[in-house]
């Protein structure tokens, strides 16, 4: 048998996202579920809620869809054209589709395509409630073993490396990109895919949240230290140079003080690493040096050239350099290279 993921593999796009916006156009009352969904996503990023709990909150929009079966059928009437040609040419009766998308959404299109075996997330199409876990990653293997205990997979197709557990079970595995198939072990991600994986991730979002906290903490510490430095502390230099040096003298220790807080928050919340140590902190501090250098230059520019107030100088400098710092911290301090 051959096993396929669905979204991005058989279907060109994300069927759940497309269905959500399709329903939103037909039932604008879905807008009332947006804020609770975003809050659930925020809690998911923080690690408070699981992916299943977040998606269950997202699927609450289904309570606003009056004719769910008719809406699903009309959705596939409009979107069946997104099925990739390679699959129609390769289809076999014994194919199995395993997807994180809801079973109720994929059943009609699988029936149209002649796919008899479907394993997907069990979601109530009226309430959005889950029966079990979101069918993703290792859960796909678990569900396959439950449905077909002696399954022998000849070929596996997916658009995502999160499906590596299934790919390991197959004799051959392929990455799918827009109707193009590449052997799993030979695929080289594009720059855009690497960028998306790095900066459109839960890790980076958490890093940004902590970055906001660290920005205000560093700025407050710098302002506190600046209050102890008289404006006329350096009298042998021009006022413009003296102003820059005073701001820098306060900024650097303020940055380092906030950096300690950032280390503990990122260890726990971003990278889920609960083993603290001096060596690891020193790596974290070294990883932050590019950001410190960038921010120091920005302080000099904003303070000396534009003569902005100290609080504005510190805040603007802290915002710049966050992406560079994230990559350095992830690779060097916490060793997250995959």
C-alpha positions in Angstrom: 0.0 0.0 0.0 1.0 3.7 -0.4 0.3 6.2 2.3 -0.3 9.9 1.7 -0.6 13.0 3.8 -3.4 15.2 2.4 -2.8 19.0 2.8 0.1 20.1 0.6 0.5 16.6 -0.7 -2.7 15.6 -2.5 -4.4 18.9 -2.0 -2.5 22.0 -3.2 -2.9 24.1 -0.1 -4.4 23.7 3.4 -7.9 22.4 3.2 -8.8 23.3 6.8 -7.7 27.0 6.3 -9.4 27.2 3.0 -12.6 25.8 4.5 -12.4 28.2 7.4 -12.3 31.2 5.1 -14.9 29.7 2.8 -17.2 29.4 5.8 -16.3 32.9 7.0 -17.5 34.4 3.7 -20.8 32.5 4.0 -21.3 33.0 7.7 -19.8 36.3 9.0 -21.0 35.5 12.5 -17.9 33.3 12.7 -16.0 36.5 13.5 -17.2 36.3 17.1 -15.0 33.2 17.6 -11.8 34.9 16.4 -10.7 36.5 19.7 -11.1 33.3 21.7 -9.2 31.4 19.0 -6.3 33.9 19.0 -6.2 33.7 22.8 -6.0 29.9 22.6 -3.2 30.2 20.1 -1.3 32.5 22.4 -1.7 30.0 25.2 -0.5 27.3 22.9 2.6 29.3 22.1 3.2 29.7 25.8 2.9 26.0 26.3 -0.2 26.3 28.5 -2.5 24.5 25.9 -1.7 21.6 23.6 -2.1 21.8 19.9 -5.3 19.7 20.2 -6.8 22.1 22.7 -5.9 25.1 20.5 -7.4 23.5 17.4 -10.5 22.5 19.3 -11.0 26.2 20.1 -10.4 27.1 16.5 -13.1 24.6 15.3 -15.6 26.4 17.5 -16.4 28.3 14.3 -18.4 25.2 13.2 -21.1 26.2 15.7 -21.9 29.1 13.4 -22.3 27.0 10.2 -26.0 26.1 9.9 -25.9 23.6 7.0 -22.5 21.9 7.6 -23.0 19.0 5.1 -24.2 21.3 2.4 -21.4 23.7 3.1 -18.8 20.9 2.9 -20.1 19.7 -0.4 -20.2 23.1 -1.9 -16.7 23.8 -0.6 -15.4 20.7 -2.5 -17.3 21.7 -5.6 -15.3 24.9 -5.6 -12.0 23.4 -4.4 -11.7 19.9 -6.0 -9.6 21.6 -8.7 -6.8 21.9 -6.1 -6.2 18.1 -6.2 -2.7 17.6 -7.6 -2.5 15.9 -11.0 0.3 13.5 -10.0 -2.1 11.9 -7.4 -4.9 11.3 -9.9 -2.3 9.6 -12.1 -0.8 7.5 -9.3 -4.0 6.6 -7.4 -4.5 3.0 -6.3 -7.5 1.4 -4.6 -5.4 0.4 -1.5 -4.1 4.0 -0.9 -4.3 5.3 2.7 -4.6 9.0 3.5 -3.5 10.0 7.0 -4.0 13.7 7.8 -4.3 16.1 10.7 -7.3 17.8 9.1 -10.7 16.8 10.4 -12.2 13.5 9.2 -15.6 15.1 8.4 -14.0 17.5 6.0 -11.9 15.0 4.1 -14.4 12.1 3.8 -16.4 13.7 0.9 -13.3 14.5 -1.2 -11.8 11.1 -0.5 -15.0 9.5 -1.7 -14.9 11.5 -4.9 -11.3 10.4 -5.5 -11.9 6.8 -4.8 -9.9 6.7 -1.6 -11.3 4.1 0.7 -9.1 4.3 3.7 -8.9 7.6 5.6 -7.3 8.3 9.0 -7.7 11.8 10.2 -8.5 13.9 13.3 -11.8 13.0 14.8 -13.7 16.3 15.2 -17.4 16.7 15.8 -18.6 18.7 12.7 -21.3 20.5 14.8 -19.4 21.4 18.0 -15.7 21.3 17.0 -15.0 18.9 19.9 -12.1 16.4 19.4 -12.4 12.7 20.0 -8.8 11.8 20.8 -5.7 13.7 19.8 -4.8 15.8 16.8 -3.6 13.4 14.1 -0.1 14.8 13.7 3.5 13.5 13.9 3.8 10.4 16.1 0.0 10.3 16.5 -0.3 9.3 12.8 1.9 6.2 13.4 -0.2 5.3 16.4 -3.5 5.7 14.5 -2.1 3.7 11.6 -1.1 0.8 13.9 -4.5 0.8 15.4 -6.3 0.8 12.1 -3.9 -1.5 10.1 -1.7 -3.4 12.6 0.3 -5.3 9.9 0.6 -2.3 7.5 3.4 -2.5 5.0 4.0 0.8 3.4 5.7 0.7 0.0 5.7 4.5 -0.7 4.9 7.5 1.5 4.2 11.0 0.3 4.1 14.2 2.4 4.9 17.9 2.1 6.2 18.1 5.7 9.2 16.8 7.6 6.9 16.6 10.7 5.8 13.3 9.0 9.2 11.8 9.4 7.8 9.1 11.8 5.6 7.8 8.9 8.4 8.2 6.4 10.6 5.9 8.4 8.0 3.1 8.0 8.0 3.2 4.2 10.3 1.5 1.8 10.4 4.7 -0.2 9.4 8.2 0.9 8.9 11.4 -1.1 8.6 15.1 -0.3 5.9 16.8 -2.4 6.2 20.3 -3.7 3.6 21.6 -6.1 3.1 18.3 -8.0 6.9 17.6 -7.9 8.2 14.6 -6.1 11.7 14.4 -4.5 13.1 11.4 -2.6 12.9 12.2 1.1 16.6 12.0 1.8 17.6 14.0 -1.2 15.3 17.0 -0.6 17.1 20.2 0.1 14.8 22.9 1.7 14.8 26.3 -0.2 15.9 29.5 1.5 12.2 30.5 1.8 11.3 27.3 3.5 14.2 27.6 5.9 13.1 31.2 6.6 9.5 30.2 7.2 10.5 27.3 9.5 12.8 29.5 11.6 10.8 32.7 11.8 7.2 31.5 11.4 7.4 29.1 14.3 6.1 28.8 17.8 9.7 29.1 19.1 10.3 32.4 17.3 6.9 33.8 18.5 7.7 32.9 22.0 11.2 34.5 21.6 9.5 37.7 20.4 7.1 37.7 23.4 10.1 37.3 25.7 11.9 39.9 23.6 9.2 42.4 24.3 9.5 41.7 28.0 13.3 42.0 27.8 13.0 45.2 25.8 11.1 46.9 28.5 13.2 45.4 31.2 16.4 46.4 29.6 15.1 49.9 28.9 13.9 50.3 32.5 17.2 49.1 33.8 19.1 51.5 31.5 16.9 54.4 32.5 17.5 53.5 36.2 21.3 53.4 35.7 21.1 56.6 33.5 19.5 58.4 36.4 22.7 58.0 38.4 24.9 59.6 35.7 24.8 63.5 35.8 24.5 65.1 32.4 27.7 67.0 33.1 29.7 63.9 34.2 32.0 64.3 31.2 33.1 67.9 30.8 36.1 67.5 28.6 34.2 66.4 25.5 31.6 68.2 23.4 28.0 67.9 24.6 26.9 65.6 21.7 29.7 63.1 22.5 29.1 63.3 26.2 25.4 62.6 25.7 26.2 59.5 23.6 28.7 58.2 26.1 26.3 58.7 29.0 23.6 56.8 27.3 25.9 54.0 26.3 27.4 53.7 29.9 23.8 53.2 31.2 22.6 51.0 28.3 25.3 48.3 28.4 24.8 47.3 32.0 21.0 47.6 31.6 21.2 45.2 28.6 23.3 42.7 30.6 20.9 42.8 33.6 17.9 42.1 31.4 19.9 39.4 29.6 19.9 37.3 32.7 16.1 37.4 32.9 15.9 36.6 29.2 18.1 33.6 29.7 15.8 32.0 32.2 12.6 32.8 30.3 13.9 31.5 27.0 15.3 28.4 28.6 11.9 27.5 30.1 9.4 28.9 27.7 11.1 28.9 24.3 13.4 25.9 24.2 11.9 23.9 27.1 15.4 23.4 28.6 15.3 23.2 32.4 19.0 22.5 32.9 20.6 25.8 33.9 24.3 26.3 34.2 27.0 28.9 34.1 28.5 27.6 30.8 25.1 27.6 29.1 24.5 31.1 30.3 27.9 32.3 29.0 26.9 30.7 25.6 23.6 32.5 25.8 25.4 35.8 26.6 27.9 35.3 23.7 25.0 34.5 21.4 23.5 37.9 22.4 26.7 39.8 21.5 25.6 40.5 17.8 22.4 42.0 19.2 24.3 44.0 21.8 26.7 45.4 19.1 23.7 46.3 16.9 21.9 47.9 19.7 25.0 49.8 20.9 25.4 51.2 17.4 21.7 52.1 17.2 21.9 53.9 20.6 24.9 56.0 19.3 23.0 56.9 16.1 19.6 57.6 17.7 21.2 59.5 20.6 23.9 61.4 18.8 22.5 62.1 15.4 18.7 62.3 16.0 19.0 63.3 19.6 16.0 61.4 20.7 14.9 61.0 24.3 16.8 58.2 26.2 13.6 56.0 26.6 12.9 56.2 22.8 16.6 55.4 22.1 16.6 52.3 24.3 13.3 51.0 23.0 14.2 51.4 19.3 17.6 49.9 19.7 16.2 46.9 21.5 13.7 46.1 18.7 16.5 45.9 16.0 18.6 42.7 15.9 16.0 40.3 17.4 16.0 37.9 14.4 19.8 37.6 14.4 19.8 37.0 18.1 17.2 34.3 17.8 19.3 32.3 15.3 22.5 32.7 17.3 20.8 31.6 20.6 19.0 28.7 19.0 22.0 27.3 17.3 24.8 28.1 19.8 23.3 28.3 23.2 20.7 25.7 23.0 22.0 23.5 20.2 18.6 23.4 18.3 20.1 22.7 14.8 17.4 20.5 13.3 
